[in-house]
């Protein structure tokens, strides 16, 4: 749960491209990406460029994919994630890359072992 920032001017143009409400367009966007949207509710506030998403997903991975899919829409700057995942898995951790970072340094920070840098390399 939380509030996540995205780049408002980046992403797919979904809102206002087809008739209907922005919330309906965002739900259709999730379905088009193959994400489970049946138990998810979406609200969009154009004044704050914020999406509020709530409901349930089967897994934490689905929850995170929904959050990212909604945040990667042009016109969305923030996603307030109130979705609950049924599997109870831990939420993913984020790392903001800084100038001078190496994969080893990031691996040490995220995994506690710089030697796990190949995991990050393979993921990208």
C-alpha positions in Angstrom: 0.0 0.0 0.0 1.2 3.4 -0.7 1.6 6.3 -3.1 4.0 5.9 -6.1 5.3 8.6 -8.4 5.5 8.3 -12.2 6.3 10.6 -15.1 3.1 12.3 -16.1 4.1 13.0 -19.7 5.4 9.5 -20.4 3.5 6.3 -21.1 0.7 5.1 -23.3 -2.1 7.4 -24.3 -5.1 5.7 -22.7 -7.2 8.4 -21.0 -9.5 10.2 -23.4 -8.6 8.1 -26.4 -11.9 6.2 -26.4 -15.4 7.2 -25.2 -16.2 6.5 -21.6 -14.8 7.6 -18.3 -11.1 7.7 -17.6 -11.6 4.9 -15.0 -13.2 2.7 -17.6 -10.4 3.4 -20.0 -7.8 2.4 -17.3 -9.6 -0.8 -16.5 -9.8 -1.7 -20.2 -6.0 -0.9 -20.3 -5.4 -3.4 -17.6 -7.5 -6.1 -19.3 -5.6 -5.4 -22.6 -2.4 -6.1 -20.8 -3.8 -9.4 -19.5 -4.0 -8.3 -15.9 -6.8 -9.3 -13.6 -9.1 -6.3 -13.4 -12.3 -8.1 -12.2 -11.8 -7.4 -8.5 -10.1 -4.0 -8.9 -11.6 -0.5 -8.7 -10.0 2.5 -10.3 -10.6 6.2 -9.8 -8.8 9.0 -11.7 -8.5 12.6 -10.5 -7.4 14.8 -13.5 -6.6 17.8 -11.2 -4.0 15.9 -9.3 -3.2 13.4 -12.2 -3.6 10.7 -9.6 -5.1 7.2 -9.9 -6.5 5.4 -6.8 -6.7 1.7 -7.2 -8.2 -0.7 -4.7 -9.5 -4.2 -4.5 -7.9 -7.6 -4.5 -5.5 -9.7 -6.6 -4.4 -13.3 -6.2 -0.7 -12.5 -6.0 1.6 -9.7 -5.0 3.2 -9.9 -8.5 -0.2 -9.1 -10.0 -0.7 -6.2 -7.7 2.7 -4.7 -8.6 2.0 -5.2 -12.3 -1.3 -3.4 -12.0 0.3 -0.5 -10.2 3.1 -0.2 -12.9 0.6 -0.5 -15.8 -1.6 2.3 -14.4 1.5 4.5 -13.6 2.8 4.1 -17.1 -0.1 5.9 -18.7 0.2 9.4 -20.0 -1.5 11.8 -17.7 -0.8 9.8 -14.6 1.7 11.2 -12.1 0.8 9.3 -9.0 -0.8 5.9 -8.2 -2.3 5.4 -4.8 -2.2 1.6 -4.3 -4.7 0.2 -1.9 -4.9 -3.3 -3.5 -4.6 -6.3 -1.2 -2.8 -9.5 -2.5 -4.2 -12.8 -1.3 -0.8 -14.6 -1.3 0.6 -12.4 1.4 4.0 -12.2 -0.3 6.5 -9.4 0.5 6.3 -6.2 -1.5 9.1 -5.6 -4.0 11.8 -3.1 -2.9 12.9 -0.2 -5.1 16.3 1.2 -5.7 17.0 4.5 -7.4 20.3 4.2 -9.4 22.7 7.0 -8.7 25.7 8.2 -10.7 28.6 6.0 -10.0 26.6 2.9 -8.9 27.8 -0.5 -10.0 25.8 -3.7 -10.2 27.9 -5.0 -7.3 27.0 -2.0 -5.2 23.3 -2.4 -5.9 23.5 -6.1 -5.2 25.2 -5.4 -1.9 22.4 -3.0 -1.0 19.5 -5.1 -2.2 20.7 -8.7 -1.5 23.4 -8.1 1.1 26.0 -9.7 -1.2 27.8 -7.9 -4.0 28.5 -11.2 -5.7 24.8 -11.5 -6.6 25.2 -8.8 -9.3 24.4 -11.4 -12.1 20.8 -11.5 -10.7 20.4 -7.8 -11.5 22.1 -8.2 -14.8 19.8 -11.0 -15.9 16.7 -9.1 -14.8 17.5 -6.2 -17.1 
